[in-house]
């Protein structure tokens, strides 16, 4: 058994499902709060009263209305991105790129570059785009009889998770651009110093993130191209997918409305017009304050309707995509409950004080970056991670006088980095391509090393 196979076996043994991890983290947090010498709880309280207060804090966080709204926003962002990926225009775009993928190395470069680009715009779209692209490349290679390294190609299709949180659908970045979110999430001691919002001009389109993103767009495709030149290949034996002939049924009444090719296009077009109006009405401020989760989802609905045309095909794509949102639906409330405990019991304030004591203005963002990468192993959702780690980042950055936008970007980079070692979000790709996690991880680990260098340099230089 190779070293990498031993590593994969160990990961499988140690890590249950993400939902089980969320449950274990909840239990751990409750126990931690019971033994934590918190100033927020009276020393005279007996254990039962203390336990009851902790459970009340957990329950308050669990059903936090704004938190649940955030969960729905993230579910829609993933769902609509997936729906877009299933549309004919996206399928046609992939088919246009396929003939350029004439060997293993070129296929690796092209898949990586375009998956990164698409994932920067929407992580749900990028996840499915990369998976479908990989599948089509395998079929094309089988038909054209040239060799591929399946694991390498699969890793290329997963590369979008290295760039998504610094893009326009990054969970923490779209949420902090929403007026009042930062203040709601911040601990009481620093609320008065927290900005009402941080727009995209200071995060996604900041000089640091533009340089980091462009560096990833150059370095990762080249890295995978070099690997494609050096790795062993085999000619794929993939059965070509055949479309089933469906017997057409006669449409009656308002069924014609659902199946009309123009209805979805017209509705989607007007939604996009309104989306454009919202953008233009803010253009004179030279900021990106109009970009928030609701604006992005509105635009995605418009695009999805235009791309599908028919209401019927749009709804079919929704039905096919809805399963991918289950993790967010069931896990996010648990993360909100954890946040409620560590916030109301004073654990956040104590941890913030500790990190401030061991950090300087120069290395604080590096500590945040590394810790975010570690947290991502246990909380693979970027949105869930923001709700748990965000209050600590906000308090520490405000009290140390460190730019809050840079501190949040450091967390986003850490989340992206260890996605290459935590294959939770690779499940759609693995299902579509028939690959296993152990096939792609040897190559995603190499991307992680390249990303670590780029992220670290970006945080230290800017």
Secondary structure, DSSP 8 states (H G I E B T S, - for coil): --HHHHHHHHHHHH---HHHHHHHHHHHHHHHHHHS--TTS-TT--HHHHHHHHHHHHHHHHT-HHHHHHHHHHHHHHHHHHHHHTSHHHHHHHHHHHTT--SHHHHHHHHHHHHHHHHHH-HHHHHHHHHHHHHHHHHHHHHHT-EE-HHHHHHHHHGGGGTGGGSTT-HHHHHHTSTTHHHHHS-GGGGGGS-S---GGGTTTSHHHHHHHHHHHHHHHHHHHHHHHHS--EE-----------------TTHHHHH-TTHHHHHHHHHHHHHHHHHHHTGGGTS-TT-SHHHHHHHHHHHHHHHH-SHHHHHHHHHHHGGGGHHHHHHHHHHHHHHHHHHHTSHHHHHHHHHHHH--TTTHHHHHHHHHHHHHHH---HHHHHHHHHHHHHHHHHHHT--HHHHHHHHHHHHHHGGGT-GGGGHHHHHHH---HHHHHHHHHHHHHHHHHHHHHHHHH-
